[in-house]
């Protein structure tokens, strides 16, 4: 029985690590798109920081995927001329980007795995 617990703990740890990796990848993608939109609009990080009421360091951290930008997206839309769907998905809202498709596939695989584990416990 102890080996099952160890295996279950290992699987749970792997699931959490995969989830963190996917979240990090998503934040980095959003940050890259914010930086791209900022450059295309001819806006400096200083102007973004003034517009959002945050520091330039925070803007840099958002663009590098270190800090979550989600609460700022609505205000960034007007300043940078892109909509929130583009920041999040890299599209104009007509379907998921490859990054989102990959994340959805990973979520489906995790759900399938959890369903299998639950069925084994019955």
LUMLO-809690 format. One record per residue (C-alpha): residue number from 1; z negated, y, x negated. Coordinates in Angstrom, 3 decimals. Last residue first. Layout:
<nodes>
+-----+----------+----------+----------+
:   i :        w :        v :        u :
+-----+----------+----------+----------+
: NUM :        Z :        Y :        X :
...
+-----+----------+----------+----------+
</nodes>
This chain:
<nodes>
+-----+----------+----------+----------+
:   i :        w :        v :        u :
+-----+----------+----------+----------+
: 122 :    6.490 :    2.522 :   13.263 :
: 121 :    6.191 :    3.766 :    9.653 :
: 120 :    9.718 :    2.624 :    8.777 :
: 119 :   11.161 :    4.698 :   11.634 :
: 118 :    9.436 :    7.803 :   10.323 :
: 117 :   10.871 :    7.266 :    6.846 :
: 116 :   14.379 :    6.827 :    8.255 :
: 115 :   14.023 :    9.988 :   10.327 :
: 114 :   12.825 :   11.845 :    7.234 :
: 113 :   15.899 :   10.714 :    5.288 :
: 112 :   18.249 :   11.729 :    8.088 :
: 111 :   16.532 :   15.104 :    8.281 :
: 110 :   16.862 :   15.545 :    4.518 :
: 109 :   20.583 :   14.670 :    4.649 :
: 108 :   21.134 :   17.138 :    7.503 :
: 107 :   19.347 :   19.870 :    5.550 :
: 106 :   21.451 :   19.175 :    2.458 :
: 105 :   24.656 :   19.333 :    4.540 :
: 104 :   23.539 :   22.648 :    6.035 :
: 103 :   22.875 :   24.011 :    2.546 :
: 102 :   26.328 :   22.935 :    1.370 :
: 101 :   27.971 :   24.539 :    4.402 :
: 100 :   25.987 :   27.708 :    3.761 :
:  99 :   27.217 :   27.934 :    0.178 :
:  98 :   30.816 :   27.112 :    1.262 :
:  97 :   30.684 :   30.070 :    3.660 :
:  96 :   29.893 :   29.511 :    7.308 :
:  95 :   32.188 :   30.515 :   10.122 :
:  94 :   33.744 :   33.660 :   11.535 :
:  93 :   30.901 :   36.080 :   10.779 :
:  92 :   32.762 :   38.270 :    8.318 :
:  91 :   31.981 :   35.886 :    5.516 :
:  90 :   29.726 :   35.816 :    2.452 :
:  89 :   27.029 :   34.086 :    4.452 :
:  88 :   23.992 :   36.349 :    4.218 :
:  87 :   25.467 :   39.644 :    3.021 :
:  86 :   28.664 :   39.129 :    5.040 :
:  85 :   26.724 :   38.234 :    8.153 :
:  84 :   24.586 :   41.367 :    7.687 :
:  83 :   27.597 :   43.635 :    7.912 :
:  82 :   29.155 :   45.504 :    5.006 :
:  81 :   29.628 :   49.255 :    4.576 :
:  80 :   27.143 :   49.730 :    1.738 :
:  79 :   24.819 :   52.357 :    3.213 :
:  78 :   25.193 :   51.355 :    6.841 :
:  77 :   24.719 :   47.630 :    6.279 :
:  76 :   21.979 :   48.170 :    3.684 :
:  75 :   19.613 :   49.471 :    6.376 :
:  74 :   20.063 :   46.310 :    8.442 :
:  73 :   19.780 :   44.118 :    5.349 :
:  72 :   16.432 :   45.479 :    4.151 :
:  71 :   14.106 :   42.907 :    5.751 :
:  70 :   16.271 :   40.094 :    4.398 :
:  69 :   16.272 :   41.153 :    0.748 :
:  68 :   13.999 :   38.415 :   -0.616 :
:  67 :   12.992 :   39.040 :   -4.217 :
:  66 :   14.150 :   37.238 :   -7.359 :
:  65 :   17.748 :   36.812 :   -6.230 :
:  64 :   19.178 :   38.944 :   -9.030 :
:  63 :   20.297 :   41.702 :   -6.622 :
:  62 :   16.881 :   41.747 :   -4.964 :
:  61 :   15.116 :   41.966 :   -8.331 :
:  60 :   17.365 :   44.856 :   -9.365 :
:  59 :   16.591 :   46.657 :   -6.109 :
:  58 :   12.874 :   46.036 :   -6.712 :
:  57 :   13.181 :   47.457 :  -10.204 :
:  56 :   14.908 :   50.516 :   -8.739 :
:  55 :   11.780 :   51.059 :   -6.669 :
:  54 :   11.626 :   50.979 :   -2.874 :
:  53 :   12.153 :   53.568 :   -0.119 :
:  52 :   15.311 :   51.862 :    1.192 :
:  51 :   17.665 :   54.839 :    0.770 :
:  50 :   15.968 :   55.991 :   -2.454 :
:  49 :   16.172 :   52.475 :   -3.920 :
:  48 :   19.824 :   52.161 :   -2.901 :
:  47 :   20.631 :   55.532 :   -4.492 :
:  46 :   18.836 :   54.484 :   -7.691 :
:  45 :   20.708 :   51.166 :   -7.733 :
:  44 :   23.880 :   53.235 :   -7.788 :
:  43 :   26.480 :   53.420 :   -5.019 :
:  42 :   30.224 :   53.330 :   -5.660 :
:  41 :   30.835 :   51.376 :   -2.434 :
:  40 :   32.419 :   48.500 :   -4.368 :
:  39 :   29.452 :   48.494 :   -6.776 :
:  38 :   26.940 :   48.329 :   -3.931 :
:  37 :   28.941 :   45.651 :   -2.113 :
:  36 :   29.017 :   43.493 :   -5.257 :
:  35 :   25.290 :   43.987 :   -5.888 :
:  34 :   24.509 :   43.053 :   -2.274 :
:  33 :   26.817 :   40.021 :   -2.552 :
:  32 :   25.082 :   38.884 :   -5.730 :
:  31 :   21.674 :   39.264 :   -4.064 :
:  30 :   22.755 :   37.226 :   -1.044 :
:  29 :   23.992 :   34.445 :   -3.322 :
:  28 :   20.838 :   34.534 :   -5.467 :
:  27 :   18.685 :   34.322 :   -2.364 :
:  26 :   20.656 :   31.276 :   -1.126 :
:  25 :   20.384 :   29.524 :   -4.500 :
:  24 :   16.636 :   30.130 :   -4.600 :
:  23 :   16.272 :   28.743 :   -1.065 :
:  22 :   18.312 :   25.662 :   -1.981 :
:  21 :   16.202 :   25.104 :   -5.097 :
:  20 :   12.979 :   25.518 :   -3.122 :
:  19 :   14.174 :   22.969 :   -0.541 :
:  18 :   15.216 :   20.524 :   -3.242 :
:  17 :   11.792 :   20.872 :   -4.880 :
:  16 :   10.048 :   20.339 :   -1.538 :
:  15 :   12.120 :   17.216 :   -0.821 :
:  14 :   11.460 :   15.863 :   -4.317 :
:  13 :    7.710 :   16.378 :   -3.832 :
:  12 :    7.869 :   14.617 :   -0.452 :
:  11 :    9.798 :   11.732 :   -1.983 :
:  10 :    7.248 :   11.425 :   -4.792 :
:   9 :    4.384 :   11.477 :   -2.292 :
:   8 :    6.096 :    8.798 :   -0.206 :
:   7 :    6.662 :    6.660 :   -3.301 :
:   6 :    3.038 :    7.066 :   -4.338 :
:   5 :    1.890 :    6.250 :   -0.822 :
:   4 :    4.144 :    3.219 :   -0.729 :
:   3 :    2.835 :    2.114 :   -4.145 :
:   2 :   -0.746 :    2.359 :   -2.887 :
:   1 :    0.000 :    0.000 :    0.000 :
+-----+----------+----------+----------+
</nodes>
